[in-house]
Amino acid sequence: MKKFRVNIVSESDFTLQGHGVHTAYLEMRDSLESLPKVELLANARPQSNADITHIHTVGSFSFRRLISRHGGKKVVSAHIVPDSLVGSIVGARWWLPFFKPYLRWFYNRADLVIAVSPYTRDELKKMGVRSQIEILENSIDTSKYQTSRAQKSRFREELKLPVDKFIVVGNGQIQPRKKFDTFVAIAKKMPEIQFVWIGGIPFKAAGADFLNLNKMMKSPPKNLRVTNVIPLNQAGRYMRAADAMFMPSAQETFGLAVVEGAASGLPIVVRDIHDYDATFGDLVLRGNENTFVDSIKRLKNDQKFYEKWRANSAKLAEKYDSKEMTEKLVGFYHDILKK
């Protein structure tokens, strides 16, 4: 295959971070950079003579690159659908009717739209996206998360986490749709377990239900640590120090943090939502407020049960390792360059 130039674009590089879109962008950037067949640029000017401009965000910076006659074919990763904004940004229900047509136009301007899950593809079609859509789930370099027992102990010491307690982590922005309130409620019911929520409110007062969630974040129960927004490598250390992951989100376009937890060797407990049907399926422990405590308790106390779900996490991590996904992405690039 002939070498070609890709300009990967994400406003998260120089604006707010601490969210899944930025993580997905970083993982894709690093994976593409490792390929000898790709000359990679990041957030370059449209006049950079790229063969492909691959966009991850939908703000004005990305808009200018999308509409430019320079920069070759335009590819857009659809990390956002209308439902993912409700419960994320304050007042979304009011301004969403105005934003949805822009989002539809943005995706329809692309030569190729990458849906990060079958659920996302279906939502794109519902909102009237007519561009070519291909599914390419988010992926990570799973080797960065593999952890030995000695490393787990060292991370606990470095992070000042209890070495003798069962540790459960959650990971993501603190916002209504992530159900941080459920995470707090479950932590209160299980004082014998150390809980950690990796993340904060990157959009500050613009985040949905900011005042209530900020108060909850600043005054957690004694057995819950909230890290606030931290760099990706630091978040990885928390996951690698833990024993299990609990993600009670009510809506996800994909759920990249789940893959990170699985790659860290953690059994995963999630809410039973349709969004996971075609991605994580029965490789994660699915439930609701009536079953979360029992699932976590059993993971803590039943070693055979724990190892079963840890093995399922290993399968999940293998499924979403970046090596195979990046080769698939390069195949998409070649296909649209032929048109």
C-alpha positions as CSV (number, residue, x, y, z in Angstrom):
1,M,0.0,0.0,0.0
2,K,1.2,3.5,-0.9
3,K,2.0,5.8,2.0
4,F,-0.6,8.6,2.5
5,R,-1.1,11.6,4.7
6,V,-3.8,11.8,7.4
7,N,-4.7,15.0,9.3
8,I,-6.5,13.9,12.5
9,V,-8.5,16.7,14.1
10,S,-10.0,17.2,17.6
11,E,-10.6,20.4,19.4
12,S,-10.1,18.5,22.6
13,D,-6.4,18.8,22.0
14,F,-6.5,22.5,23.0
15,T,-9.8,22.8,24.9
16,L,-11.6,20.7,27.5
17,Q,-10.3,17.2,28.2
18,G,-11.3,14.5,30.7
19,H,-14.0,12.9,28.4
20,G,-14.2,9.9,26.1
21,V,-14.0,11.7,22.8
22,H,-10.5,13.0,23.8
23,T,-9.4,9.5,24.8
24,A,-10.7,8.0,21.6
25,Y,-8.9,10.7,19.6
26,L,-5.6,10.1,21.5
27,E,-5.8,6.3,21.0
28,M,-6.5,6.7,17.3
29,R,-3.7,9.2,16.9
30,D,-1.2,7.0,18.6
31,S,-2.3,3.9,16.6
32,L,-2.1,5.7,13.2
33,E,1.3,7.2,14.1
34,S,2.7,3.7,14.6
35,L,1.9,2.7,11.0
36,P,4.7,3.1,8.4
37,K,2.1,3.5,5.7
38,V,0.7,6.6,7.3
39,E,2.2,10.1,7.5
40,L,0.2,11.6,10.4
41,L,-0.6,15.3,11.1
42,A,-2.6,16.5,14.1
43,N,-4.9,19.6,13.9
44,A,-3.0,20.9,10.8
45,R,-4.2,23.7,8.6
46,P,-6.5,22.6,5.7
47,Q,-3.8,23.6,3.2
48,S,-1.5,20.9,4.6
49,N,-2.2,18.7,1.5
50,A,-3.5,15.8,3.5
51,D,-5.1,12.9,1.6
52,I,-7.6,12.4,4.5
53,T,-8.9,14.8,7.1
54,H,-10.3,12.7,10.0
55,I,-12.5,14.8,12.4
56,H,-13.6,13.9,15.9
57,T,-15.3,17.0,17.1
58,V,-18.0,19.3,15.7
59,G,-17.0,22.9,16.8
60,S,-15.8,25.8,14.6
61,F,-12.2,24.6,14.3
62,S,-13.4,21.3,12.9
63,F,-16.1,23.0,10.8
64,R,-13.5,25.0,8.9
65,R,-11.6,21.9,8.0
66,L,-14.7,20.0,7.0
67,I,-15.8,22.7,4.5
68,S,-12.4,23.4,3.1
69,R,-11.7,22.4,-0.5
70,H,-8.2,21.4,0.8
71,G,-7.4,18.4,3.0
72,G,-8.6,15.6,0.8
73,K,-11.5,13.3,1.7
74,K,-13.3,14.1,4.9
75,V,-14.0,11.4,7.5
76,V,-16.0,12.2,10.7
77,S,-16.1,10.0,13.7
78,A,-19.6,10.3,15.2
79,H,-19.0,10.3,18.9
80,I,-22.1,12.5,19.5
81,V,-25.8,11.8,18.8
82,P,-28.6,13.9,20.2
83,D,-29.4,11.6,23.1
84,S,-25.8,11.8,24.4
85,L,-26.1,15.6,24.9
86,V,-29.2,15.3,27.1
87,G,-27.9,14.8,30.6
88,S,-24.5,16.2,29.6
89,I,-24.8,19.9,28.9
90,V,-27.1,22.3,30.8
91,G,-30.3,23.1,29.0
92,A,-29.8,20.5,26.2
93,R,-33.5,19.8,25.9
94,W,-34.1,23.5,25.0
95,W,-31.3,24.0,22.5
96,L,-31.1,20.5,21.0
97,P,-33.8,21.2,18.4
98,F,-31.5,23.9,17.0
99,F,-28.3,21.9,17.3
100,K,-29.7,18.6,15.8
101,P,-30.0,20.1,12.2
102,Y,-26.4,21.4,12.4
103,L,-25.2,17.9,13.6
104,R,-27.1,16.3,10.7
105,W,-25.6,18.7,8.2
106,F,-22.1,18.2,9.7
107,Y,-22.3,14.4,9.3
108,N,-23.9,14.7,5.8
109,R,-21.0,16.9,4.6
110,A,-18.5,14.1,5.2
111,D,-17.4,11.6,2.6
112,L,-17.5,8.9,5.3
113,V,-19.0,8.8,8.8
114,I,-17.5,6.4,11.3
115,A,-20.2,5.2,13.8
116,V,-18.6,4.0,17.1
117,S,-21.2,1.3,17.6
118,P,-24.2,-0.3,15.9
119,Y,-26.4,1.7,18.2
120,T,-24.7,4.9,17.0
121,R,-25.2,3.9,13.4
122,D,-28.9,3.4,14.0
123,E,-29.2,6.8,15.7
124,L,-27.4,8.5,12.8
125,K,-29.9,7.0,10.3
126,K,-32.8,8.0,12.5
127,M,-31.6,11.6,12.4
128,G,-31.3,11.6,8.6
129,V,-27.6,11.1,8.0
130,R,-27.3,10.1,4.3
131,S,-23.5,9.9,4.1
132,Q,-21.7,6.6,3.8
133,I,-21.7,5.1,7.4
134,E,-19.3,2.4,8.5
135,I,-19.0,0.9,12.0
136,L,-15.6,1.1,13.7
137,E,-15.8,0.7,17.5
138,N,-13.5,2.7,19.6
139,S,-10.3,0.8,20.6
140,I,-7.3,1.1,22.8
141,D,-3.8,-0.3,23.0
142,T,-4.6,-2.9,25.6
143,S,-1.0,-3.7,26.3
144,K,-0.7,-0.4,28.2
145,Y,-3.2,-1.6,30.8
146,Q,-1.9,-5.1,31.5
147,T,-1.1,-5.4,35.2
148,S,0.8,-7.8,37.4
149,R,0.0,-8.3,41.1
150,A,3.2,-6.5,42.0
151,Q,2.2,-3.5,39.9
152,K,-1.3,-3.4,41.4
153,S,0.2,-3.3,44.9
154,R,2.6,-0.6,43.8
155,F,-0.1,1.6,42.2
156,R,-2.2,1.3,45.4
157,E,0.8,2.5,47.5
158,E,1.5,5.4,45.1
159,L,-2.1,6.5,45.0
160,K,-2.5,6.1,48.8
161,L,-5.3,3.5,48.3
162,P,-5.9,0.8,50.9
163,V,-3.8,-2.3,50.1
164,D,-6.2,-4.7,52.0
165,K,-9.6,-3.6,50.6
166,F,-11.7,-4.6,47.6
167,I,-11.5,-1.5,45.3
168,V,-14.3,-0.7,42.8
169,V,-13.7,2.1,40.2
170,G,-16.1,4.1,37.9
171,N,-14.7,6.3,35.1
172,G,-16.2,9.2,33.2
173,Q,-17.5,12.8,33.4
174,I,-19.7,13.5,36.3
175,Q,-23.1,14.2,34.7
176,P,-26.7,12.9,35.0
177,R,-26.5,10.3,32.2
178,K,-23.4,8.7,33.8
179,K,-25.5,8.2,37.0
180,F,-22.9,9.3,39.4
181,D,-25.7,9.6,42.0
182,T,-26.2,5.8,41.7
183,F,-22.5,5.2,42.1
184,V,-22.6,7.3,45.3
185,A,-25.7,5.5,46.6
186,I,-24.1,2.1,46.1
187,A,-20.9,3.2,47.8
188,K,-23.0,4.2,50.8
189,K,-24.5,0.8,51.0
190,M,-21.1,-0.9,50.9
191,P,-18.9,0.8,53.5
192,E,-16.5,-2.2,53.6
193,I,-15.5,-1.5,50.0
194,Q,-13.3,1.3,48.7
195,F,-14.9,3.1,45.7
196,V,-13.1,5.5,43.4
197,W,-14.7,7.7,40.7
198,I,-12.2,8.7,38.0
199,G,-13.3,12.0,36.6
200,G,-15.0,15.3,37.3
201,I,-17.1,18.0,35.6
202,P,-14.9,19.3,32.7
203,F,-17.6,21.7,31.5
204,K,-18.0,23.2,35.0
205,A,-21.2,25.3,35.3
206,A,-22.1,24.4,31.7
207,G,-22.5,20.8,32.8
208,A,-26.0,19.5,33.3
209,D,-27.2,19.7,37.0
210,F,-23.8,21.2,37.9
211,L,-24.8,22.6,41.4
212,N,-26.2,19.3,42.7
213,L,-23.5,17.1,41.2
214,N,-20.7,19.4,42.2
215,K,-22.0,19.3,45.8
216,M,-22.2,15.5,45.7
217,M,-18.7,15.3,44.2
218,K,-17.2,17.6,47.0
219,S,-18.9,15.7,49.9
220,P,-18.7,12.0,49.1
221,P,-19.0,9.2,51.6
222,K,-15.8,8.3,53.5
223,N,-15.3,5.2,51.3
224,L,-15.5,7.1,48.0
225,R,-12.6,9.0,46.4
226,V,-13.4,11.4,43.5
227,T,-10.3,12.2,41.5
228,N,-11.7,15.2,39.5
229,V,-10.4,15.5,35.9
230,I,-6.9,13.9,35.6
231,P,-4.6,12.9,32.7
232,L,-5.3,9.6,30.9
233,N,-2.2,7.9,32.2
234,Q,-3.1,8.7,35.8
235,A,-6.6,7.4,35.2
236,G,-5.1,4.2,34.0
237,R,-3.1,3.8,37.2
238,Y,-6.3,4.0,39.2
239,M,-7.9,1.3,37.1
240,R,-4.9,-0.9,37.3
241,A,-4.9,-0.6,41.1
242,A,-8.6,-1.7,41.4
243,D,-10.4,-5.0,41.6
244,A,-13.6,-4.3,39.7
245,M,-15.3,-1.6,37.6
246,F,-18.8,-0.3,38.1
247,M,-20.4,1.8,35.4
248,P,-24.0,2.7,36.0
249,S,-24.5,5.0,32.9
250,A,-28.0,5.3,31.5
251,Q,-26.8,6.1,28.0
252,E,-23.6,5.5,26.0
253,T,-22.7,5.8,22.3
254,F,-20.0,3.2,23.0
255,G,-18.3,3.3,26.5
256,L,-14.6,3.4,26.0
257,A,-13.8,3.4,29.7
258,V,-15.4,-0.1,29.9
259,V,-12.7,-1.4,27.5
260,E,-10.0,0.3,29.5
261,G,-11.3,-1.4,32.7
262,A,-11.5,-4.7,30.9
263,A,-7.9,-4.4,29.6
264,S,-6.9,-3.7,33.2
265,G,-8.2,-7.1,34.2
266,L,-11.3,-5.9,36.0
267,P,-14.7,-7.6,35.9
268,I,-17.2,-5.1,34.7
269,V,-20.6,-4.3,36.2
270,V,-22.9,-2.1,34.1
271,R,-26.5,-1.0,33.8
272,D,-28.5,-3.2,31.5
273,I,-29.1,-0.8,28.6
274,H,-29.8,-1.5,24.9
275,D,-26.7,0.6,24.0
276,Y,-24.4,-2.4,25.0
277,D,-26.3,-5.2,23.2
278,A,-24.2,-5.2,20.1
279,T,-20.9,-4.2,21.7
280,F,-20.2,-5.7,25.1
281,G,-23.2,-8.1,25.2
282,D,-22.8,-10.8,27.9
283,L,-19.1,-10.1,28.5
284,V,-20.1,-7.6,31.2
285,L,-22.3,-8.1,34.3
286,R,-25.5,-6.2,33.4
287,G,-28.0,-5.1,36.0
288,N,-29.9,-2.3,37.8
289,E,-30.3,-0.6,41.2
290,N,-31.9,-3.9,42.5
291,T,-28.9,-6.0,41.5
292,F,-25.8,-3.8,41.6
293,V,-25.0,-4.5,45.3
294,D,-25.4,-8.2,45.0
295,S,-23.2,-8.3,41.9
296,I,-20.4,-6.4,43.5
297,K,-20.6,-8.4,46.7
298,R,-20.4,-11.7,44.8
299,L,-17.4,-10.4,42.9
300,K,-15.7,-9.7,46.2
301,N,-16.6,-12.9,48.0
302,D,-16.9,-15.6,45.3
303,Q,-13.5,-16.2,43.7
304,K,-14.8,-18.6,41.0
305,F,-17.5,-16.0,40.0
306,Y,-14.8,-13.3,40.0
307,E,-12.5,-15.3,37.7
308,K,-15.3,-16.0,35.3
309,W,-16.1,-12.3,34.8
310,R,-12.4,-11.5,34.7
311,A,-12.0,-14.0,31.9
312,N,-14.9,-12.3,30.1
313,S,-13.2,-9.0,30.4
314,A,-10.1,-10.4,28.8
315,K,-12.2,-11.4,25.8
316,L,-13.7,-8.0,25.7
317,A,-10.3,-6.3,25.7
318,E,-9.0,-8.5,23.0
319,K,-12.1,-7.7,20.8
320,Y,-11.4,-3.9,21.1
321,D,-7.6,-3.9,20.8
322,S,-6.4,-1.1,18.6
323,K,-4.2,-3.1,16.3
324,E,-7.0,-4.8,14.4
325,M,-9.3,-1.7,14.5
326,T,-6.6,0.5,13.0
327,E,-6.0,-1.8,10.1
328,K,-9.8,-1.7,9.4
329,L,-9.7,2.1,9.5
330,V,-6.9,2.2,7.0
331,G,-9.0,0.0,4.8
332,F,-11.8,2.5,4.9
333,Y,-9.4,5.3,4.0
334,H,-8.2,3.4,0.9
335,D,-11.7,2.7,-0.1
336,I,-12.8,6.3,-0.1
337,L,-9.6,7.5,-1.8
338,K,-10.5,5.3,-4.7
339,K,-13.8,7.1,-5.2
